[in-house]
Amino acid sequence: MVIHSKLTVFFDQAFYRGVFEQWTPTGYQVARVTFGTQPPSAPQLQQVIWQRWPTLQWTAPTRVVVSETHHRVKQRQRQARVQHAAVVRQKQQAKRLAKRRGH
C-alpha cells in the first residue's frame, strides 16, 4: 500500500501548528499537531514523525476525486496562446477594414 504524506507547519495566533495530510487508497486524511510557541527544529519534526505518527488523531478517510486537468498545463497554455492569437488577428483585420473604409 502506498501512502503519500505532507506536513505543513504554520504560525496560528500564539502557537506553531503542524498539519499532516496523507493520501491512501482508502482516501484523504488530516491530523493536527501543536508544537508550541517556538518554531520547531528539524530534529523536533523528525521526533514527531517517528514517535507520534502511530498515535496521531486522523480524520475519517474522505474519498477525493483527482482531476486530470492539472496534468495538462502545457496543453492549456498552448490553447490559450492559439485563442489569443486568433483574437489579435480578428482585431487587426477589423482595424484594416475600418481603415480601408475611411473611418
C-alpha positions as CSV (number, residue, x, y, z in Angstrom):
1,M,0.0,0.0,0.0
2,V,1.4,3.4,-1.0
3,I,0.9,6.4,1.3
4,H,1.7,9.9,0.3
5,S,2.1,12.3,3.2
6,K,2.8,16.0,3.6
7,L,3.5,18.2,6.7
8,T,2.7,21.9,6.7
9,V,4.0,24.0,9.7
10,F,2.4,27.4,10.2
11,F,2.1,30.0,13.0
12,D,-1.5,30.3,14.3
13,Q,-2.1,33.0,16.8
14,A,0.3,32.2,19.7
15,F,1.4,28.6,18.6
16,Y,3.2,26.9,15.8
17,R,1.0,24.1,14.5
18,G,1.5,21.3,12.0
19,V,-1.0,19.8,9.7
20,F,-0.2,16.3,8.4
21,E,-2.0,15.2,5.2
22,Q,-2.0,11.7,3.9
23,W,-3.4,10.2,0.7
24,T,-4.0,6.4,0.8
25,P,-6.0,4.0,-1.3
26,T,-8.9,4.4,1.2
27,G,-8.9,8.2,0.9
28,Y,-7.5,11.5,2.2
29,Q,-6.9,12.1,5.9
30,V,-5.7,15.0,8.1
31,A,-4.1,15.2,11.6
32,R,-3.1,18.3,13.5
33,V,-0.2,18.8,15.9
34,T,0.7,21.8,18.2
35,F,4.4,22.4,18.5
36,G,4.5,25.3,21.0
37,T,5.5,29.0,20.9
38,Q,8.9,28.4,19.3
39,P,9.3,27.3,15.7
40,P,10.0,23.5,15.6
41,S,13.5,22.4,14.6
42,A,14.3,19.6,12.2
43,P,15.1,17.1,15.0
44,Q,11.7,18.0,16.7
45,L,9.9,17.4,13.4
46,Q,11.6,14.0,13.0
47,Q,10.7,13.1,16.5
48,V,7.1,13.9,15.9
49,I,7.1,11.8,12.7
50,W,8.9,8.8,14.2
51,Q,7.4,8.7,17.7
52,R,3.9,10.3,17.4
53,W,2.9,9.1,13.9
54,P,1.1,6.0,15.2
55,T,-0.9,8.0,17.8
56,L,-1.9,10.9,15.6
57,Q,-5.7,11.6,15.6
58,W,-6.5,11.2,11.9
59,T,-9.8,12.4,10.4
60,A,-12.1,9.8,8.8
61,P,-10.9,8.9,5.3
62,T,-12.6,11.0,2.6
63,R,-12.7,9.9,-1.0
64,V,-11.1,12.5,-3.2
65,V,-11.5,12.6,-7.0
66,V,-8.4,13.9,-8.6
67,S,-8.9,15.9,-11.7
68,E,-6.6,15.2,-14.6
69,T,-6.6,18.8,-15.8
70,H,-3.5,19.6,-13.6
71,H,-1.5,17.2,-15.8
72,R,-2.4,19.2,-19.0
73,V,-0.9,22.5,-18.1
74,K,1.2,22.8,-21.2
75,Q,-1.7,21.8,-23.4
76,R,-3.9,24.5,-21.8
77,Q,-1.1,27.1,-22.3
78,R,-0.9,26.2,-26.0
79,Q,-4.7,26.5,-26.4
80,A,-4.7,29.9,-24.7
81,R,-1.9,31.1,-26.9
82,V,-3.8,30.0,-30.0
83,Q,-7.0,31.6,-28.9
84,H,-5.3,34.8,-28.0
85,A,-3.6,34.9,-31.4
86,A,-6.9,34.4,-33.1
87,V,-8.4,37.4,-31.2
88,V,-5.5,39.6,-32.1
89,R,-5.8,38.6,-35.8
90,Q,-9.5,39.5,-35.7
91,K,-8.9,42.9,-34.2
92,Q,-6.1,43.6,-36.7
93,Q,-8.4,42.6,-39.6
94,A,-11.2,44.8,-38.3
95,K,-8.8,47.7,-38.0
96,R,-7.6,47.2,-41.6
97,L,-11.2,47.0,-42.9
98,A,-12.1,50.2,-41.0
99,K,-9.0,52.0,-42.4
100,R,-10.0,51.0,-45.9
101,R,-13.5,52.3,-45.5
102,G,-12.0,55.6,-44.4
103,H,-13.2,55.6,-40.8
